[in-house]
Amino acid sequence: MPTAVPPQAAPAAKNAASQSSNQKRKIICFSDFDGTIFMQDTGHVLFDSYGCGAKRREILDEQIKTGERSFRDVSEEMWGSLNVPFEDGFDVMEQTLEIDPDFQSFHKYCIANKIPFNVISAGLKPILRRVLDKFLGEEESAHIDIVANEAEITPDGSKWKPIWRHDTELGHDKALSIAEARKEAETLCADDGTVPLIVFIGDGVSDLPAARNADVLFARRGLRLEEYCVENKIAYIPFDTFADIQREIEKIREEDDEITGGKGVPARFNPRANLWRRVSSKNAVPTYVVNTPSREDKMFLWPEAFSELKTPGVELTEMQVQPVQS
């Protein structure tokens, strides 16, 4: 298994640079849902059982990977293939889904220590909420904010239609959602003298836009996000279960205790996060394109320019850059 690239000290990061030696960080967690909190994909469970079926879904997934069709376009076909009432569809998810064995303990830890925990997903919010209510209980589930797409589902289940958060090829711009959350957190933190420390937890390359805007990144061990981080020298912390994440979060809290006691300076800020926060729109592509490690990365950050759909598009020249040194 590849060795993780350790989180880097970040004197160049704006937040860290401006932080005084006695300023505590307010930890705010964001997590992907499918493949991260739950081992399976909620949409795939539904499509395979009540929609287009596994074979057609695999063909559609490949169309996304090759750039033949956009994520949003393919997703609309998948959701549109469903013909099942919501509750009946949930029955099969309840029987199939497996939650990370340590997630509930981690979430209790977040509640006890007043650490906000948010789900950020390309899925449908009503489904994610219903699953969390069932597996955690409604009282605990209520502590989790869900940033995802809404949906229109007819009572008889004959129509499932995503209501996308953003008018993009991805439908939900996770980078924009994280940026909005950071801005809100900075406003709130100004009142108590803290500075936000954005944590993101994910498993796949589709999580990269959000991960790029985080200060601390956790990638599920052995999956595509970890592979991508290793390939592109992106700082991350691997995890097998949420117990690993809890231990690292506790270390960060201990670091803050040392900071306020005058014993240290915070080190866990992603030095590249501020760059990626500035690169927040497709208009910035020509200026910052050289800072993007690969075409796969660019496809997720600026799908309009780099998805390589079969319709003619703008061609931008690849440029090789040196990885950030630890």
Long-range contacts (C-beta under 8 A, 24 or more apart in sequence): 1-221, 1-222, 1-238, 2-226, 2-227, 2-230, 4-226, 4-229, 4-230, 4-236, 4-237, 4-238, 5-229, 5-230, 5-233, 5-234, 5-235, 5-236, 5-326, 6-235, 6-326, 7-216, 7-235, 7-236, 7-237, 7-267, 7-268, 7-270, 8-235, 8-267, 8-270, 8-271, 8-324, 8-326, 9-267, 9-271, 10-267, 10-268, 10-269, 10-270, 10-271, 11-271, 12-271, 12-274, 13-215, 13-269, 13-270, 13-271, 13-273, 13-274, 14-274, 15-195, 15-196, 15-215, 15-269, 15-274, 16-266, 16-269, 19-195, 19-266, 21-259, 21-262, 21-265, 22-259, 22-260, 22-262, 23-193, 23-194, 23-195, 23-259, 24-193, 24-194, 24-195, 24-256, 24-259, 24-260, 25-194, 25-195, 25-196, 25-197, 25-252, 25-256, 25-266, 25-268, 26-185, 26-188, 26-189, 26-192, 26-194, 26-195, 26-196, 26-197, 27-115, 27-197, 27-199, 27-249, 27-252, 27-253, 28-115, 28-116, 28-118, 28-181, 28-185, 28-196, 28-197, 28-198, 28-199, 29-110, 29-115, 29-116, 29-117, 29-118, 29-199, 29-200, 29-201, 29-249, 30-118, 30-119, 30-120, 30-147, 30-178, 30-181, 30-198, 30-199, 30-200, 30-201, 30-210, 30-214, 31-117, 31-118, 31-119, 31-120, 31-200, 31-201, 31-202, 32-119, 32-120, 32-121, 32-201, 32-202, 32-203, 32-204, 32-207, 32-210, 33-119, 33-121, 33-123, 33-128, 33-148, 34-121, 34-123, 35-203, 35-204, 35-220, 35-223, 36-100, 36-201, 36-202, 36-203, 36-207, 36-220, 37-99, 37-100, 37-103, 37-119, 38-97, 38-98, 38-99, 38-100, 38-131, 39-97, 39-98, 39-99, 39-100, 40-96, 40-97, 40-98, 42-93, 42-97, 42-123, 42-127, 42-128, 42-131, 43-75, 43-78, 43-79, 43-123, 43-124, 43-127, 45-92, 45-93, 45-96, 45-97, 46-82, 46-84, 46-89, 46-92, 46-93, 46-127, 47-78, 47-81, 47-82, 49-84, 49-89, 49-92, 50-82, 50-83, 50-84, 50-88, 50-89, 50-92, 50-157, 51-78, 51-79, 51-81, 51-82, 51-83, 51-84, 52-77, 52-78, 52-81, 56-81, 67-299, 67-307, 67-308, 67-309, 67-310, 68-309, 68-310, 69-309, 70-169, 70-170, 70-303, 70-307, 70-309, 71-122, 71-169, 71-170, 71-171, 71-206, 71-303, 72-164, 72-168, 72-169, 72-170, 72-171, 73-169, 75-122, 75-162, 75-171, 76-161, 76-162, 79-124, 79-151, 79-160, 79-161, 79-162, 80-159, 80-160, 80-161, 82-157, 82-160, 83-157, 83-158, 84-157, 85-155, 85-156, 85-157, 86-126, 86-130, 86-153, 86-157, 88-157, 89-157, 90-127, 90-130, 90-131, 90-134, 93-127, 93-131, 94-134, 97-131, 97-135, 99-135, 100-241, 100-242, 101-241, 102-241, 102-242, 102-243, 102-246, 103-241, 103-242, 104-135, 104-136, 104-140, 105-242, 105-243, 105-246, 106-242, 106-243, 106-245, 106-246, 107-136, 107-140, 107-143, 107-144, 108-140, 109-246, 109-249, 110-143, 111-140, 111-143, 113-253, 115-249, 116-145, 117-143, 117-144, 117-145, 118-144, 118-145, 118-146, 118-147, 118-181, 119-144, 119-145, 119-146, 119-147, 119-148, 120-147, 120-148, 120-174, 120-177, 120-178, 120-200, 120-210, 121-146, 121-147, 121-148, 121-172, 122-148, 122-149, 122-170, 122-171, 122-172, 122-174, 122-206, 123-148, 123-149, 124-148, 124-149, 124-150, 124-151, 124-162, 125-149, 125-150, 125-151, 126-150, 126-151, 126-153, 127-151, 147-172, 147-177, 147-181, 148-172, 168-303, 168-304, 169-303, 169-304, 169-307, 170-300, 170-303, 173-209, 174-206, 174-207, 174-209, 174-210, 175-209, 175-210, 175-212, 175-213, 175-276, 175-280, 175-301, 176-280, 177-210, 178-209, 178-210, 178-213, 178-214, 179-213, 179-277, 179-280, 182-213, 182-277, 197-252, 197-268, 197-269, 198-273, 199-249, 201-239, 201-245, 205-296, 205-300, 206-300, 208-297, 208-300, 208-301, 209-300, 209-301, 211-236, 212-272, 212-273, 212-276, 212-301, 213-273, 213-276, 213-277, 214-270, 214-273, 215-268, 215-269, 215-270, 215-273, 216-248, 216-252, 216-268, 216-270, 217-270, 218-244, 218-245, 218-248, 228-296, 228-297, 232-293, 232-294, 232-297, 232-323, 233-293, 233-323, 233-324, 233-326, 234-272, 235-270, 235-326, 271-324, 272-324, 285-316, 286-316, 289-316, 289-319, 290-319, 290-321, 291-321, 293-321, 293-323
